[in-house]
């Protein structure tokens, strides 16, 4: 028993050392920074797209009842009046034109980010990029649309679901914390499956993907708690701190995704192509 436990500890140490080595060898912090930058830039068109969808779906009161009250105490009155006036003008304008413009701008920004994801996953899987340029562009745009749709869907689930009336309010208020991770898990699956030049074997839930989703949820909850109870954008220091933490949040999210992909590739090599799936993880926990 002691030998088996020691062997497991040795194997974990080997995986951690190999993961650290690959992280440095593939220059993953540089790619994480590039992905985080494009994600940060895409926040503006995605926010415009979200507002356009709220207007088109007849959910304009979501801004007044849910989003606006969370922003008002955090900023100066003049700043809030400016934000509120801008949003009111956006919500009262032609939503079709806004949705089209914001969607095109978001796809452009996200496509550049997807190109960085494609390159880093090629490094992770040790494959050469042999796809023609037009196909690479098509894949990047397709991933931008798919991942962007998943992100917008998760955001709308978290923001709009609690505003439903009656018994639906309670049901969706609970289900949103189940559905939103599933939608984000779909986004991770799209990236892992289609971004590399050579598609890895499809698995329903790998250890790396679970690491990405769980860690991202924890990081998001921590960021939300900071915004809700600590953040104060009424001073220059508070505003700069908020920008710094937002940038850090995007960098950490990108780094988590890359680490998860690296972990999947290491486990695939350790298990000779099988990988470690959700049933494997459940079985290992039960055996303990």
N, C-alpha and C positions, 0 to 999 in steps of 0.2 A: 504493500500500500504506500509505504514511504517512498519507494523507488518510483512508483507510478506518479506520485505527486511531484517528486523532484523532476521527472521527465517532462511533466506538463509545464512546470515553471521554467525549465530550460527552453522549451519550445516557445513559450510566450516571450521570453527574453530575446530569442532569436528573431521572432516576428517583429518585435519593437525595434531592434537594432537594424533589421533589414528595411523596415518602413522608414526609419530615420535616414538611412543611407540613400534610398530611392528619392526621398523628399528633397535632399540636397542635390543629388545627381541630375534630377529632371528639372531643377530650378523652379520648383512648384510655387514658392512664394512670389516669384515674378508673375507667373500665370494667374495666381490668386489675386494679385493686385490689379492686373489687367481686367480680369472678369469683374472684380468689385467696382472698378471705375466705370465700366460700361453699364453695370447694373445701377449704379448711383445716377448716372446720366439719364437712364431710362425711367427714373422715378417720375419725372415731370410729365412726359407724355402718357405714362401709365395712370397717373393721377387724373389727367385730363380725360383719358378714356374712361376711367371709373366714374367720373362726374357725368360724362356724356351718357353712359349706360344707365345711371341713376335717373337722369332726365327722361331717357327713352322708355324706361320701364315704369315710369310714373312713381318713382320713389324719391322725389325731391325732398320730402320731409325727413329723410334719413340724415341729411346734412344738418337740419335744424335740431332734430331730436337726439342724434347720436354723436355725430362728428364734431359739430360746432361747440357743444358744451365742454368737450374734452380739450379743445384748443383755447378757448377764451381765457381760462385762469392762468395759462402758461405764458401769454404774451402781453405786451402793452396794449392798452385800449385802442390807440391809434392804429397799431399793427393789426389788431383783430378786426377793426372796422374796414381796413383795406382788404384783408383776406375775405371777409364776409361779403363785401360788395363785389369783389371779383367773382366769387363762387356764385352769388345770386345772378350775376350777369351771364355766367356760363350756363347755369341751369335754365335760364329763361331764353337762351339763344337757340338756334337751329341745332338740335342734337345730332342729326344725320351728318351734317358737315363737320361738326366737332369730332364725332366718332371716327369718320374717315380720315381726317387730318391726324388725329392723335394716334390712330392705329398704324398709319404709314410711318409716322415718326418713331413710334415704339418698335415697330418691326425693324426699321433701319438700325436703331441703337442696339436692339437685342441681337440682330444678325451679326453685328461686329463682335458682341460678346460670345455668341455661339461659335464663331470662328476660333476664338481663343480656347474655348472648351474643346473643340475638335482637335486642335493641335496638342493640348495637354493630354487628352485621352489617348492620342496616338503614342505619345511618350510613355504613358502609363502601361499600355499594352505592348510596347516595343514593336510597333508596326510602322511601315512607311506610308506616307500619304500618296496613294496612287490613283485617286479619283480625279477625273478631268475638272478643270476650273468651273465650268458651268454646273456640273453636278455638285461640286462643293458649295457653290453659291445657293443652289436649290435646297440642299440639305440644311444650310445655315438658316435660310429664310423659313423653311418648314419647321425647324426646331424653334425658331423665334416665335412663330405663330402658335405652335403647340404649347411651349413652355409659358409664353405670355398669357395664353388663354387659361392655363392652369393657375397661374399666379393671380390673375384677375378674378377667377372663379373662387379661389380660396379667400381673397380679400372680401369679395361680396358676401361669401358665406359668413365670415366673421363679423362683418359690419351690418349686413341687412337682416340676417336670420333673427337676431334678438328683437327686431322691430315688428315681427309678425304679431298679429292679434290673437286673442283667445288661447285655446289649448295649444295651437300651433306655435305660440310664443315659447312655451316651456319645452316642447318637443324639439324645435329647431335650435333653441338655446343650448340644449345638451348635444344634439347631433352634430352641430357645427364643429365641435372639437374632435369628432370622429371623421366627418366628411372632409374637412380642410386638410388634415394630414394625408388622407387617401389621395386627394387631388394633387398635393405636392409630391406624394410618392409616385404618382403617374408621371409628373414632370421629370423626376429623377430617372425613372425607368426609360423615358424617351431619350434622355441625354446619354445614358449608359449604353443603350441599345443601338442608336443611330449615329451618334457623334463620331466614334472611331472609324477609321478606314476599313477595318475588318470587324464585323459584328461579333461580340462575344456571345457565348451560349446563353439563351434567355433563361432566367430563373425568376420564380415568382417573388421571393423575398430573400435577398442575400444578406450576409452579415454587414457588408459595407453599406448597402442601401439602408438597412435598419439603423446603422450608426449615423448616417447622414440625417435621416428623418428625425430620430429621437434627439440628437444633439442640436439640430436646428430648432426644434420645438422648444427645448430648454433655453437656448440662446434668445429666441424670440420672446419667450415669457419674461426672461430677465430684463430684456430691453424694454418690454411693455411696462414692467413694474417700475423701471427707472423713469420712463416718460410720465407715468401716472403719478408717482409719489415723490420724485426727486427733482425732475427737470424743471427749470425755470428759465425761460428765454427772454425775460424782461431786462436783462443786463447783457453787456457785451461778452463778459466771461461765460455766462450761461449759454448764450447763442453759440459761441465758439466750442464750448464743451459738447453741446448737442450735435454740432456738425462733426466733431471728432468722433463721438461715440457712434453716430450713424455710419460714418466711413468705416470705423472698426467693425461694426456689425456686418456690413456687406463683405468686408475682407474675411472675417471669421466664417461667414456662411460659405464663401467660395472655397476657403481652405478646408472646411469640413467636407464639402463635396469631393474635393480632390483626394483627401485622405481616405475617404470611404472607397473611392475607385481604386486607389493603391492597395488598400486592404483586401478588396475583392480579388485583385490580380495576384497578390501574394498567396492568398488562401487557395486560389485556383491552381497555382503552381505547386503548392504544398500538397494538395490533394489530387494532383495529376489530372487537372481539368474538371473535377467535379464541383469544387467550390464548397462553401458552407451556406446552407439555406436555413430558412426558419425552422423546419422540422429538426435539422441537426442541432440548432441552438436549444430547442425545447427538450430534445432528448438528453443533451449534456446537462441541462439544469435538473431534469428529473433524476438522472443517475446520481447527482450529488446529494 
